[in-house]
Amino acid sequence: MMLRQLHTALGARFSNLNGVEVIADYGQVELEARRIAESAAILDLSARGRLCLTGADRVRFLHGQVTNDIKRLRVGEGCYAALVTAKGKMQSDLNVYCLADELLLDFEPGLSGKVVKRLEQYLVADDVQVIDVASHYGLLSVQGPRSRSVLEQMELFKELPGQACNFTKTADPTLGEIYVVLNYRTVNEGFDIFVPVAAREEVLGKLQAAASSVNGGLCGWTALETARIEAGIARYGQDMDENCFPQECGIEQRAVSYSKGCYIGQEVLNRLHTMGHVNRQLRGLKLDPHLQTLPGKGDKLMYQGKEAGMVTSAARSPLLSANIALGFVRREWNAAGTVLTLRAGEVETEAEVADLPFARAITG
């Protein structure tokens, strides 16, 4: 069944992200937010991009393209990485998974053409094929403190991964090969499930049934975005773009290896690392709780009349009963507790710099 047809029948409402249709919500955004925070939220993230790299040179080639160490990965392991330009600026972030005969890349919706173009730009005589597999494999996800319990109740997976970015595989005679990845998309534990498109509806139904036993259920992109902001996780296309270095975005520890061999952009990123700082960093912002309209991307942050940064993401958090945001703040004024002035249109309000994450994990 087609994605829209399947989820329309479940009450979904849709929106557009980077030219790709995503499931916005199922008409109960606050309930969906509580599912992520307190139990288990079932998401269909099949709008995200998925590429496979095959061929004898795939590991060596990708190792030379991304910021993290691909050569160290063994089958069943993965990592988070960035694609950057020769000047060290972000082009995409990626989850990279090492399968037996291929490397699987998972990234933001609407970027497949851009990522393929970037990779093929550097393919010369390498034995590497770049294949778009989004039409063959869907991506489901269960996020929240009870997510592991949900998968255990399904009795479909013999073993679940215990380390972030690692995965296990199950081969079901009816459903086909399914890969389960431990992937924290919020402050709580969560799992991504790569499933054959033909089996997506059946697996989704099994996930819903298991989630209902822990007061969980379906969830859309809107609630996931709020949970992402609460967790202080930057998203490419919203908080990160081609004007950013990875070190500015709070992803350096997860995404950048300073001990690996050469890759595109390495010289610039190593130089920044040696300097010990960048001029701005992504920070949390506590906003005026009485704001009627949240700030938009690019709204300015000021400190005593000087431009101090800008907002990238904002949300009303039902979990925290607060208005919160992420934004870049110059290092002179990015200490927690610093009070900035937020200029949103003609309105000026206070915004207090905060440590991330805003929310804390709940033990399932």
N, C-alpha and C positions, 0 to 999 in steps of 0.2 A: 504494500500500500504506500502511496506517495506521502511524503512528510506532512504536507498541508492537510491532505484528506484525513490522515490518521489523527492529527492533533485537533483539527476542527471538531471532529466527533467527540473529543475529550473536553471541549469547551475553550480551546486556546484562542488567544488574540495575538496578532502578529505585528511586528514592526520591522524596520529596515536598518541594517548595519553594514556600512561599507558596500552598499549595493546588493546585499544578500538578505533574504528574509529570515528572521529569527522569531522564536516564540517569545513574545513579550511577557505574557502571563496567562493564567487560567481564570481570571476574573476575581481573584482573591489575593491580592498582592501582600497584604499584611499577614495573612495565614501562611502564605508561601515563605515569607521571611522568617516566621516562627519555626517552620519546618526545618529550614537550614540551620537555625540557631539552636534548636532544642531537640530535634529528632532526626529525620532523614528526608531530604528533598530529592526527588527524581527529576532529572533534567534530560532533555534531548538536545545535545550540542552538535548535532550533525551538520549545522551550518558552518562549523569551523573547517579550516583547510586541512587536508590530509594528503601527503605525498609519500611515496616510497622510492628509495634509492636502491637500485640493484646493480649487479656487475662486480667484477673482481676488485675494482679500485674504489668502491664506494666509501669505505672507512677512511682511507688515506685522503680521498678527495674532500669529504665533508669535514674532516679534521682541519684541513687548510682553509675552510670557509667560515667556521663559526668560532665563538669565543671560548667554548669549553672543550675539555679533553675527550674526544670521541674514541681515540685509540685504546683507552683504558676500559671501555665498556665491554662486558661479556654478555652473552645471550641471556635475556631476562633482566638486563639492567638498562637504565636510561639516565638522561640528565636534562637540565634546563640550560639553554644557550641563547646567544644573540647572533644575528647576522648584522655586520656593520660594514660601512664603506671603508675605503682606504684611508679616510680621514677620521675613522673611529665612530662615526655617527650611526645610530640605529636604523636598520631597514626592516627588521622584524625580530620578534622573540620566538623561540621554538621549544617544544618538548621533543627530544630525540630518543627513540627506543631502538635497542639492538635486537633484532629478530635473527633467526638462524641464517637466513639468506638475503636479508634486506635491512635497511634502516628506515624506520617509520618516523615521519615528521608531522607534528600536530601544531597548528598555529591559528591565529585570529581569523574570523570570517572575512572573506573578500580579498585575501592577500595571495591566493594561489598563483595567479598570473605573475604577480610581482616577484614572488619567491622563485618560481620556475625560471623567470627571465634572469634573475640574479645568479642562480646556480649555473644555468646553461652558458652564461657569459664567460665563465672560467673553465668550461669543459672544452678541452682541446683534443688530446689523444687518449683521454682516460676511458677505461672500460666502465662507464657509469650510465645508467638509464634513469631518468627522472619521470616517475609515473604518478599521475593523479588518481588516487584510489577512493576519492570521496563518494563516487557513485557505486562502489562495491562494498565499502564498509561504513556503517553508521557509527556515531559516537554518543553513547548514553553515559550518564554520570549520576552517582548518588553521593550527596554531600551532607555532612552533619554528624553530630556525635554518635548517632546510632547507625551510621552507614555500614560499618563492619558487621553489625548484628543482622542487618537486612540481607547482606550477601550470604551470610552463613545460613540464614533461614531458607534461602532459595535451594540449597543443597545441589547447586549446579557446579560449584567450583570446589575442587578437592583441596586447594590451598590458596590463601590470599597473601599478597606481598606484604612484607613488614617494614620496608624501607622506601622512603619517598622516591618516586620515579622508577622503581622496580616493578616488574609485572610477572604475572603467571598466565599460563595458557590452558584452556580446556578444549577438548575436541569432542563435541556432542554429535552423535550420529544423525540427529535431526536438525540441530541448529547450526552446526558447522564449527569452525575454529573461532573461539572467543578469547580476547586478551583483556585482562583486568589489571589496571595500573593504580598504584597508590599515588594520588595526586591531590594535594591540598589546594583547592580553589577558594577556600575561606580559612578562618582560623582553626576550624575543626577538621578532623580526618575526613577524607573523601576518596572515592574511587572512580576512575574513568573506565568505561567498558567499550572496547572496540568490537562491534558485532556485525556479521554479514547483513547487508541491507534486507535480504529476504527473511531474516530471522528477527529483525528489529522490533516488529509489532509484538511478537510472542515474548521476547525477552523483556520488553517494556511492561507488558502485562504481569509478568512474574515479579518484576521489581515493585510495581504498584501494590500487588497483593502482599508482598513481604513488608513493604513500608507501612501499610495500613495497620499492621499489628503493633507498630510503635508510634502511632499517631502521625506518621509521615505521609507523603503523597507528592503529587506533581508540583513542579515549580518552573517558573519562566525566567527569562533573562533579567527582568527588572529587579526581582528580589535578589538574584545572584549578584547583580551589580552593587546593590546596597551592601551585601555581605562582603564582597570584594573590597569595598572602600573601608568598611569596618575593620577588615584585616590588614589594611594598608598595602594591598597588592596592586602594583602598577599594571595597567593594561595598555598594550601597544595600540596606537590609534586614538587613545584618549589621554593617557598620562605620558606616554612615550611616543616620539615620532622622529623624523629624520633630522631634527634639530638637537637631539639629545645624545649624550654619551651614556653608556650603561652605568657608569659610576655615579651619575646624577640621579638615577632612577630607583635606587634601593635594591638593585638586582645583582650588584657586583659579586657578593659572596656566593650566590647560587649559580651565576651564569658565566663568570670569567675565571679562567685558569691562567696563572702567571708562570706556570712551570712547563706548559706544553710547547710544542714546536711552533713554527711560523704559521700565521694565518692572516687573512686580509684584515688590515686595521690594527694589527698587533703592536706595531711601533708606537702609534699614538696612544693606545690604551696603557701600554707599559710605561710610557713617559708620564702620563697622568698619575699612575700608581706610584711612581718614584717621587713625584711632587708631593704626594700625600693628601691632596685635597682637590676638589673641583669648586668652581665659584658659586654653584647653587646645588641644592639637593631637594628631592621630593620629601615633603613633610606632611604631617597631619595638621588639620586646622579645625578648631572648635569654633563654630559660628554662633551668631546671635540666635538664641532659641525661638525668638519671636519673628524671625524672617518669614515673610509671606511668599517670597520668590527666591529660590536658591540661585546662587551665582552660576554663571556659565563658564565654559572653558575659555580661558584668556582674560577673564576679569582680573584687574590689577590689585596687587597687594602693595601697600605703602608703609613706610616707617618714617615718621616725622617729616613728611613731605617728599621723601626720596623713594623711588621705585624699588621695592624689595622683592617682587616676584609676581606670580600669577596663579590662579586657580586652574586645576585641570579636571577634577571630578568633584561632584557634590551629591549629597543624599540626605534625606530625612530618615533617621534610623529609629524604627520602632523599638528595637532591642535596647538601645541606649537612651531613648526618649530625648534625642538631640539632633541638631543639624550639624553635619560634619562634612569635611572636604579634604581632598588631597591637593597639593600644589607645590610648585617650585618656589623656594625661598633662598635668597642669597645668604651665604654662610655667615655674614656679619650679623644677621638677625634671625637665624634659624634655631636658636636654643629654645627648648621647651619652656613655655610660660611667657615668651615674648608676645606682646600684644601689637598686632598690626592693624592697619586700616584697610578694609576691603571696599573697593570701589566697584559697584555693580550698577551700571547705567548712571543715573543721577543720585543714587543712594549710597551713603557711606555708613558702614557699620564696623564693629570690632571683630577681629579674627585672632584667636590665640593659638600660637604654634604648640603642637602636641606631639608627644612621642607616639610611635606606631608599634603594634596595632592598637586601635581604639578598643576593640573587643578582645576578650580572652576565651581560650578554648574551654569547652565543656567536656568532661570525661563521659563517654558514652556508657 
